């Protein structure tokens, strides 16, 4: 099988923005990452061949940044010479893979600034191997016959026809009921080639400035669109883990994380993710000064309509006009949800949508809900509380402590489709 990942740029932009943060501020911190399948009823060990997966992961470890790729990152004006020099010599740490009782286990550990890049590569590879399996026949060359080959080709053509028709419908809707959105679909895409096709079509066919860009750095470079992303849950999670030796220091780790981010990137990347330890805590912790300075917020769990109302109230209570602030919705979006959110909030703040799985994996197969999350920092367990308890991550004892420290009393839960 050909390599799925052919460039170290084939990842989300926030892996580099957070990677530089880790490289500068926490160069010696060790972080452990683990794969999690949240899709009930799908035992990935039945579909993923361990040897094939290891070959794909080893292929990624053999990749290096080219001069042209590093020059492109330099042109984005946010990465220092030192960080680019670090990337120039980077070899990703090894990945551990096991399959037991048809459950897929994937873990990696290393210096934070190195291991951080594995998340998107692992997810993209697992997704593509899974869909290649369920969309094809597993047969040996000895039993391959013309009928098998014809059936396989017909099935693949049907997938492409269905996917292209759905994408055309989405573009028609966008051009008639315009809204601003970003492709956030790298992590759970149907395949690398399919995401490439989606971004190429969006870059040519979406009218006006509705298509803001893509989180995928490789495709942003290829199609001359803007790479977009800021930070993910792992940043507050890791800083909390590092500071989890004193309850007050732990509570203050979130504001410290935001302050260091602001020092590094200024206003350019000032979209704050709110739900790591619960959005209610975030609104209590996000100072008036930061609320004024930062461009806006990203919603990634819980009820998006309730979040929108809370965000408006938050800004108004601090004497800030919410109409001047950006809200990025990014939790399991489909076209119907986006249009409902537009109707509810357009004109009340600057709406934008991080559109993921339903944009790059809407080809007729049921989507997987898979994640790779940081689970330890310097040996300490990491916690994500979320606004949806189905997305919470961490051991029960530490989670209870975090709930107390961050005054978390959320009870909202719903299944994770994406």
N, C-alpha and C positions, 0 to 999 in steps of 0.2 A: 504494500500500500504506500502511496506517495505521502510525503510529510503534509500534515494539515497546517502546521505553522511554518511559514517560510521566511518570516522576518520578525525580529524582536520588537518592531513597531506595531505588529498586529495585536495590539492590546489597548486597553482604555487609557485615556490621557491622564486620569487621576492616579494611575499607577506611577507615573513619572513625577507628577507634582508632589504626591505624598512620598515618593522615593527620595526626592531631593531633600525634603523635610527630614526624613529619617537619617539620611546621609550626613546632613549638617548638624542637627541637634542631638541625635542619638546614635552615633556611629558604632557603638559597641553593643547595643541592645540585641539580644537574640530573641527571635519570634518564631513560634510554631504555628503552622497553618494546617487545617484539616478540612477535608471534603465532607459535605453532608447532602444526602438525597432527601428532600422533603416531600417527594411524590409518593403518596401511599399507593400500594398495589403494584409498584414497579420495582422489582429486585434487579438492579443493574448488573449484578454479577451473572445473570442469565444471558445478558446481551453483550457484555464487554469482555473481550479476550485479553487476559492479563498480559500475555506476551506482546500482543499488538499495541496495547496501551503503553507498556514500557518502552517499546521501540519509538513511539511517537514522542514520549517525554524525553528520551535520550536524544532524539533529533533536535528538540528545542535546546537542550543543553549544549549542543554542538554549534548553535548559531552565535554569531557575533554581529555587532553593529557595524555597518559599512560607513565609509567616510561620508557618503552622500546622506545617509540616514542621520548621522550625528550633525552634519551641516544643517539639515532640516530642523532638528531640535534646537540648534543654536539660533536659527532664524526666528524662532518663536519668542525670543527675547526674555524668557523667564528662567532659563537654566544657566547656571554658572559654568565657567570653564572647568572648575574643579569637579563638578558633578558629571559633566560630559567626559572628562578624562577618566573618571571612575567607570562610567558606562562603557568606555572604549576597551577596558580590560575585564569586563564582567563575565564571569561564568556562573550560571545559576546553580544553587546547591542541589544535591541529589533529592530524589523523590521516592518515598516508600509506598509501595502498592501491594495490597493483598485482597483476596476475595475469600470470604468465609460465609457459609450458608447463603450464598448468592448475594451477599452484601459487599459492596465495593468500599474499600478503605484506601484513602490516599492521604498522605501526610508529608510535609516538608518542613524543615527547620534550618535556620541560618541567621546570619546578620540581617537585621530588619531591612536595610536598604537593598540587600541582594534577594532575599526570599520574597519580598513584596511583589515581585513581578510574576510569580507563579500563578496567582489566582485566576486571571483571565485565560491564560494558556491551558490550564487544567480543565476549566469549565468548557472551553471551546472544543477541546479534544474529546472529552467524554461525550458531549452532546453529539458531535459529528459521528463518532464511532457508533453510538446508540442508533442514530437515524440511518446510518449505512446498514446496520444489521437488520432493523425491522423493515427497511425498504428494499431489501435484496434477499437473495437466496444464499445460504451458507452451503456451498457444495465444492467438492474437489474438482480439479481439472479433469480427472478421470471420468466423472459422471456428467460433466458439463455437456449439454447438447444444444442443438439449435432452438428447440422449443423453450428450454430454460432461459436462454439468452434473449429470445424474443419477448418472453414474459417479463423478464427483468427490465429490458429497455422500455417496454410499454408502460410499466409501472413508474419508472423514472420520468418519462415524458408526461404522464398524467400529473405527477407531483409538480413539475415545472409549469404546466399549463394552469393548474389550479392556483399556484402561488402567484403567477404573473397576473391572473385575472383579479385576484384579491388585492394585489398591489395597485393595479389600475383603478379599482374601485376606491381605494383609499386616496389616491392622488386626485381623482375626480372630486371627492368630497372636500379635500383640503383646498382645492382651487375654487370651489364654490362657497365654502364656509371656512375661510382661511383662519389658521391659528399658527402660532410659532412653536416649532418643535425641534428636537435634536434626536438623532439616532443613538440610542443607548443599548443596542442589541447585540453587542459582541459576545457577551458572556453566555448567552443561551440561543445563539443563532442556529439555524438549520445546518448551515455549512459555511465555510469561508467563502466559497464561490458565490453562494446565494447572497450573503451580506454584501459582497462586492457588487453584485448585480443590483441589489436594492439601492445602495448608495449612488451608484452610477445613474440609475433612473431618476432618483429623487433630485440629484444635482442638475438634471437637464429638464425635468418635466414639471416640477413644482413652481407655480407662478409666484412672482413677487419675492418677498424675503421671509416666507413662512419656514422654509428649511434652513435652520440656523447653522447646521453642521453635524458632525458625528463625533462620538467619543473615541472612535477607532483611529489611532494616529496614522497607521499605514494607509487607510482609505482616505483620510483627510489630505495626506500628502499626494496620493495618487490622483484624486479628483479635485484638488485645489479648493477644498472647502475648509471651514474652520474646525480645528480640533477643540473639543469642549469637555470640560470636567473640572472638578475642584477637589473635594475630599470625600472619603467614604467612612463607614462606621469604624473601621479598624483604627483610625487615628485617635479618636477619644477613647476607644477600648484599650489600646496599647498604653497610652499615657496614664490612664487610670490604673492599669496593672502595674506600671512602673512605680506609681505613687501610692500603691495600696499597702502602706506600712503605718499609716495614721489616718484616721477617719476625716479630719479636717483637710489634710493634704489631698486625700482621695477626692473629696468633694470639690476642691479647688482645681483639680487636674483639668476639668473641662474648660474653664476660663483660661487657664494657662495654655492649653492647646490652641484655642482660638487666637490668643494674643501672639503666640509665636508664629502662627500662620499669617496673621496680619503683618507682622514684622517682615516676613519673607516675601509675601506676594502683594501687599498693599490692597488696593481696591479691585485689581484685575480679577482675582479669583475669590472674591468675597461673597460667595453664596454658602450659607451655613446649613449643614444637615442637622435636623432638629431632634430626631427620635431615638438616638442611641441609648440614652437613659430616661427616655420619656419626654415628650414635647412639653408637658407641664413644667418639668424641671428646667428645660431649655429656656422657656419664657421667663422663669424666675431668675435664671442665671445670666441671661443675655442683657448686658447693661445698656442703658440709654445711649451712651457714647458709641458702643458697638452697633446698636440698632440703627443709629443715624448714619454711621460710616459704611457699614456693610451693605452691599447692593440688594441682598435679599435672602430667601430661605428655600430649602428643598424639602419636600414632603415625601416620605418613602414608606410609610406604614400607617395603619389606622384608617379612619374615615376621612377621605380628602375634603369632603364638604364641611365637616366639623372643623377640620384643620384650617380651611380658608377663613371661616368665621372667627376662629381664635386668633389667627394672624392679623386680621383687620383690627380686632379689639386690642391686641397687643400693641400695635403701632399707634393707634389712636390714644390709648392710655398714656403713652409716652410723648404725646404731642407731635407725632411724626405722621406725615401724610402717606397712607398706604398706597395711594395711586402712583407714587414714585418708586415703589419697591417691587422687586421681581419675586414671584413665587413659582418655583419649578415643581410640578407634580411628576412623580416618577415611579409610582407603585402599581405595577401590573396593569398598565393602561391598554385599553382598546379604543377604537374610534368612537364608540357610543359614549363611553365614560368621558373622553376628552371633550366631546361636544356638549355634554351636560355640564361639565366644569366650566367651559367657556360661557355658557348661558348664565351660569350662576355668578361668575366672578369677573367677566370681562368688564373693564372700566373701573373696577374696584381696586385692582392692583395690576401689575404687568404680568400677564399669564404666560407661562411657557411649560413645555411638556418634554420630559425625558422618556421617549417611547422605545421600549425594549423588545421583549420576546414577541409580542403580537405584531411587531413591524418586521422583524427579521426571521421569524419562524412560524409564519402563518401559511402553511402549505398543505394542510390537510391532516397532519399528524397531531396527536395530543402533545402539548408541551410538557417538558420536565421542569420541576422546580428544584434546582440544584444550586448549592453555594459552596464557596471555599472561604472560610473565616479564620481570622487569627484567634487562637485559643489559649496561647500562653505567651508571656513576655518575661524574659529572664526567669523562667520557671514559675511565675505566678499565673494563676488562672485568669482568663479574661471573660468579660460579661457584656452581652448586649441585651437590653431589656425590651426595646422596641415599643411602638404603640399598638402592636398586634402580638399577643402572647405566642402565637404560632411561629413567630420569627425570632423569639427569644433564644439566646445561646448562652450556655455556661452551666457549671455544676450548681446544684440546688443550694448548698450551704453558702457559697459566695454570692449567689444571686439574691438570697434573702438579705445578706448584709448590704448589697448595693441598693436594694429596694428601700431599706431603712435610711441609708445615707442620702439618696437622691429623692426621698419622699415619693416613692412610686406606688400608686394604688390603682393603676389601670387594670381593668378586667376585660377589655375588648379583645376578642379573638375571632379569626375567620380563617378558613383554609387558604393556603398559598397556592394559587394557580400557576404563577410564574416565579 
